[in-house]
Amino acid sequence: MEKIKHSHIEVKGLKLHVAEIGSGPKAVVFLHGFPEIWYTWRHQLIAVANSGYRAIAFDFRGYGLSEHPADPQKETLYDLVDEIIGLLDALSISKAFLVGKDFGAIPGYLAAAVHPERVDAIITLGIPFILPGPDSLQIHQHLPKGFYITRWREPGRAEADFGRFDVKSVIRNIYTLFSGSEVPVAADDQEIMDLYDPSAPLPPWFSEEDLETYASLYEKSGFKYALQVPYRSFDTEGGLSDPKVTVPALLIMGEKDYVLKFPGIEDNIRSGAVKNIVPNLEIIYIPEGSHFVHEQFPEKVNQLIIEFLDKQSI
């Protein structure tokens, strides 16, 4: 970890916190989800660098040590697409591999669809291709109104819920809740934080030191931007009517990932319908994997990532 270099690089007028290790000719850019940050890729950064690649993870704008935009309420997932390409430009990288987890998969896929000349291939964990826009919210209509995304989209509600706790407790609660196989859904008289059982231990693969690191980064940024992007901007149209991701792609799914219980998601993946949009997609399941499969089983995920990268690099 001490060999990872940290810097701030200006992209689209904002200084982004960038973590980097390795000096190979091919670059791999990692895209975090929520409540994650660059640190979520700690295992993958080192493994990929040791395999001869230039490994880069950064905090998206408004997250961690990266600067916030002036008006977060106007931000969408499409701003992160521009940010990914802008970061490649700032680092003088003509083409890179992208690895996206959770919502980070979405701007990764969109970047590959809109800028295929800049993307060698894409790997995603936990999320298949989802096009932001009104149709993406249909999933909410088939889940109880206490569904966590529905709750977090409601202005002020998550702020009040999270505000009852310190930042470290919010991160602990979400990591513990969301590492289970059930979709987090609150009852009418509950908030999402109320679903956490105080007697529940941290997941065995998530240490107190990891929790401290996450908390220290979110104490810097807060949750304001994270609630806007992705949750409150999912329904924003981006002008893509029939996107295609034609670059080689790999989807790694934990069999115990609660996302598979979202309406239509598992059928979309297992039926192969997702390949209508991502035709060159390989899908690999990890039997006991949760939504945080890359932290839970880092050696297995590292192996899958490196084997896929090496196949494209021949």
Salt bridges, closest charged atoms under 4 A:
GLU20 OE2 - ARG54 NE 2.44
GLU36 OE2 - LYS101 NZ 2.76
ASP59 OD2 - HIS17 ND1 3.02
ASP71 OD2 - LYS74 NZ 3.66
GLU75 OE1 - ARG61 NH1 2.92
GLU83 OE1 - ARG61 NE 2.71
ASP89 OD1 - ARG118 NH2 2.87
ASP102 OD1 - HIS291 NE2 2.69
GLU117 OE2 - HIS115 ND1 3.75
ASP120 OD1 - LYS26 NZ 3.55
GLU154 OE1 - ARG157 NH1 3.32
GLU159 OE2 - ARG232 NH1 2.83
ASP161 OD1 - ARG164 NH2 2.49
GLU182 OE2 - LYS261 NZ 2.72
ASP188 OD1 - LYS145 NZ 3.89
GLU191 OE1 - ARG151 NH1 3.62
GLU191 OE1 - ARG157 NE 2.96
ASP194 OD1 - ARG164 NH1 3.09
GLU208 OE1 - LYS168 NZ 3.99
ASP210 OD2 - ARG42 NH2 3.12
GLU212 OE2 - LYS168 NZ 2.62
ASP235 OD2 - ARG153 NH2 3.28
ASP242 OD1 - LYS244 NZ 3.44
GLU255 OE1 - ARG270 NH2 2.66
ASP257 OD1 - HIS291 ND1 3.02
GLU266 OE2 - ARG270 NE 2.60
GLU282 OE1 - LYS311 NZ 3.18
GLU288 OE1 - LYS256 NZ 2.80
GLU295 OE1 - ARG42 NH1 2.72
GLU295 OE2 - HIS294 NE2 3.98
